[in-house]
Amino acid sequence: MEFPELGQHCSESSCNKLDFLPMKCDACKKIFCMSHFHYVQHNCLVGVARDVQVPVCPLCNRPVPSKRGDPPDVAVSSHIDRECRSDPALAKRKAFTNRCSMKGCKQKELVPVLCGQCNLNHCLKHRHPDDHSCTGRGLSSSGAAAMARLQHRTTNSPAAQTKMMYRRTCATTQRPPASPQRPCTVDDNCVSASVLQGNLTEDEALALALQQSLYEAEFPEDGSDQNAHGRRSQGAPHRRHQEKNCSVS
């Protein structure tokens, strides 16, 4: 041969062909012929890891990037639901816009179904708090402080104070007048319950009431004395009349 060093043999063990235009694999850095140049044809492990195919949307024919290791169907489905500009995707997106917030669920509803605790939209299957593992949103410390400040401002504002004064004035004006009481005198021993007790305790008030009742029993009123004197005066002529009749007989 005139050119013995021209060309190189294929690195594939089953081929070993002398190729005058050999090609070097950019992954494993080996020489291959035209038939075994691709990664799959010579079982290149490094090249297969680099060979990343980007899925294409079947509606708009646009590439849909996705994370390494994730199924391409998930990325394509998410693209159709959110970013695809084709007519079928837009029509479906206008009708069903309420997507479930549950992780892994792609169901969409015609009407929103909001959770009362976390305030997130869910499908009919995951609408209950137990179905979507609802944790709720508790009031933070800053939120509690803000609510306290708002309540303090509301109660201490001029409008609130004016309203409170107006209510007190209305309650005072609408209160019925107290009935006049008969004035009590010392001679009549009329002592009201409020004056009787005053700052006294229940035991002291009871002792004072007992003492007053004993005083009234020992010194009766003027009316009772007059009645007793009248009865004595009426009884005296009757006895004199009886004595006169006895002397005549």
C-alpha positions in Angstrom: 0.0 0.0 0.0 1.2 3.5 -0.8 -0.4 5.1 2.3 -0.3 2.5 5.1 -1.0 5.0 7.9 -4.0 6.5 6.2 -7.4 5.9 8.0 -8.2 4.2 11.4 -10.0 1.2 12.5 -13.4 1.3 14.1 -13.3 0.9 17.9 -16.4 -1.4 17.8 -15.2 -4.9 18.5 -17.7 -6.5 16.1 -16.7 -4.1 13.3 -13.0 -3.1 13.3 -13.4 -1.6 9.9 -10.7 0.5 8.4 -12.2 3.9 7.6 -10.4 6.5 5.8 -12.7 9.2 7.2 -13.0 8.1 10.9 -15.1 10.1 13.4 -14.3 10.6 17.0 -17.1 10.4 19.6 -17.3 13.5 21.7 -18.5 11.6 24.8 -16.2 8.6 25.0 -13.4 10.0 22.8 -13.2 6.8 20.7 -12.9 6.4 16.9 -15.8 4.9 15.0 -16.8 4.4 11.5 -19.9 5.9 9.8 -22.0 2.9 10.8 -21.2 3.1 14.5 -20.8 6.8 15.1 -24.1 7.4 17.0 -24.3 6.9 20.8 -26.9 4.1 20.6 -25.0 2.2 17.8 -21.8 1.7 19.8 -23.6 1.7 23.3 -21.9 4.8 24.6 -22.9 5.2 28.3 -21.6 8.8 28.5 -23.4 9.8 25.3 -26.7 8.3 26.3 -26.6 10.5 29.5 -25.9 13.5 27.4 -28.5 12.7 24.8 -31.5 14.7 26.1 -34.5 15.0 23.9 -36.8 17.9 24.4 -40.5 17.0 24.0 -42.6 18.8 21.5 -46.2 20.0 22.0 -48.5 18.2 19.7 -50.8 21.2 19.4 -48.5 24.1 18.8 -45.3 22.2 17.7 -43.2 24.1 20.2 -40.4 22.5 22.3 -41.4 22.0 26.0 -38.4 22.1 28.4 -38.6 19.9 31.4 -36.4 18.9 34.3 -34.0 16.0 33.9 -35.5 12.8 35.0 -39.1 13.9 34.9 -41.5 12.2 32.5 -42.0 14.3 29.4 -45.8 13.8 29.5 -46.1 15.9 32.7 -44.3 18.8 31.1 -46.4 18.6 27.9 -49.6 18.4 29.9 -48.7 21.4 32.0 -47.7 23.4 28.9 -51.1 22.6 27.3 -53.0 23.7 30.4 -51.1 27.0 30.9 -48.9 28.2 28.1 -50.1 26.6 24.8 -51.6 29.1 22.4 -53.4 26.7 20.1 -57.1 27.1 19.6 -58.2 23.8 21.3 -56.0 24.6 24.3 -57.4 28.1 24.6 -61.0 27.0 24.4 -60.4 24.4 27.1 -58.6 26.9 29.3 -61.4 29.4 29.1 -64.0 26.9 30.2 -62.1 25.2 33.0 -59.8 27.6 34.7 -60.1 26.4 38.3 -57.3 23.9 38.8 -56.9 21.8 41.9 -54.1 22.9 44.2 -53.5 19.4 45.4 -50.0 18.2 44.5 -50.1 15.7 41.6 -53.8 16.5 40.7 -54.5 18.1 37.3 -58.2 18.2 37.6 -60.0 21.5 36.7 -63.5 22.5 37.6 -65.9 24.9 36.0 -66.6 26.7 39.3 -64.1 27.5 42.0 -64.2 25.3 45.2 -62.3 27.2 47.9 -61.3 25.6 51.2 -62.5 27.6 54.2 -59.3 27.0 56.1 -56.5 27.4 53.6 -58.5 29.5 51.1 -57.1 27.4 48.1 -59.0 26.0 45.2 -59.5 22.3 44.9 -61.4 19.8 42.8 -64.5 18.0 44.0 -62.4 15.0 44.9 -60.1 17.0 47.2 -62.5 19.7 48.4 -62.6 18.5 52.0 -59.8 19.5 54.4 -59.0 15.8 55.2 -58.6 15.0 51.5 -56.0 17.6 50.7 -54.2 17.5 54.1 -55.2 21.0 55.0 -53.0 22.7 57.5 -54.9 26.0 57.6 -53.4 29.4 58.0 -53.2 30.5 61.6 -52.9 34.1 62.7 -49.2 35.1 63.0 -47.9 37.2 65.8 -47.7 40.2 63.6 -51.3 39.7 62.5 -52.4 39.4 66.1 -50.6 42.6 66.9 -52.2 44.4 64.0 -55.7 43.2 65.0 -55.1 44.5 68.6 -54.0 47.9 67.3 -57.0 48.1 65.0 -59.3 47.2 67.9 -57.6 49.8 70.2 -58.0 52.5 67.5 -61.6 51.6 67.0 -62.6 51.8 70.7 -60.5 55.0 71.4 -61.4 56.9 68.3 -63.4 60.2 68.6 -66.3 58.7 66.7 -66.6 55.7 69.0 -66.4 58.0 72.1 -69.1 60.2 70.7 -71.3 57.2 70.0 -70.9 55.9 73.5 -71.8 59.3 75.0 -74.8 59.5 72.8 -76.0 56.1 74.1 -75.5 57.1 77.7 -77.5 60.3 77.1 -80.3 58.4 75.5 -80.4 55.9 78.3 -80.6 58.7 80.9 -83.3 60.7 79.1 -85.5 57.6 78.5 -85.3 56.4 82.2 -88.7 56.6 83.9 -89.0 59.2 86.7 -88.9 57.8 90.2 -92.1 57.8 92.2 -92.2 60.3 95.1 -91.8 58.8 98.5 -93.5 59.8 101.6 -91.2 61.8 103.9 -90.3 59.9 107.0 -90.0 61.5 110.4 -88.1 60.4 113.5 -91.2 60.3 115.6 -92.8 57.7 113.3 -89.7 55.6 113.5 -89.7 55.3 109.7 -86.2 54.1 108.7 -85.7 53.0 105.1 -83.8 49.9 104.3 -81.0 51.8 102.6 -80.6 54.2 105.5 -80.9 51.4 108.0 -78.1 49.4 106.4 -75.9 52.1 105.0 -72.3 50.8 105.4 -73.4 48.2 108.0 -73.1 44.5 107.5 -76.1 42.1 107.5 -75.5 41.1 111.1 -75.3 44.7 112.3 -78.5 45.6 110.4 -80.3 42.6 111.9 -79.2 43.5 115.4 -80.4 47.1 114.9 -83.8 45.9 113.6 -84.2 43.6 116.7 -83.4 46.5 119.0 -85.9 48.8 117.3 -88.7 46.1 117.6 -87.9 45.7 121.3 -88.1 49.5 121.7 -91.5 49.7 120.0 -92.8 46.8 122.2 -91.7 48.5 125.4 -92.8 52.1 124.4 -95.9 51.8 122.2 -97.1 54.7 120.0 -99.4 57.5 121.1 -102.4 56.1 119.2 -102.3 52.9 121.2 -102.1 54.8 124.5 -105.1 56.9 123.6 -107.1 53.8 122.7 -106.2 52.2 126.0 -107.2 55.3 128.0 -110.6 55.5 126.2 -111.3 51.9 127.1 -110.5 52.6 130.8 -112.7 55.7 130.8 -115.6 53.8 129.3 -115.3 51.1 131.9 -115.5 53.4 135.0 -119.2 54.7 134.6 -120.3 51.1 134.0 -118.9 50.0 137.4 -120.4 53.0 139.2 -123.9 52.2 137.7 -123.6 48.6 138.9 -122.6 49.8 142.5 -125.7 52.2 142.5 -128.1 49.4 141.6 -126.7 47.2 144.3 -127.2 49.9 147.0 -130.9 50.5 146.0 -131.8 46.9 146.2 
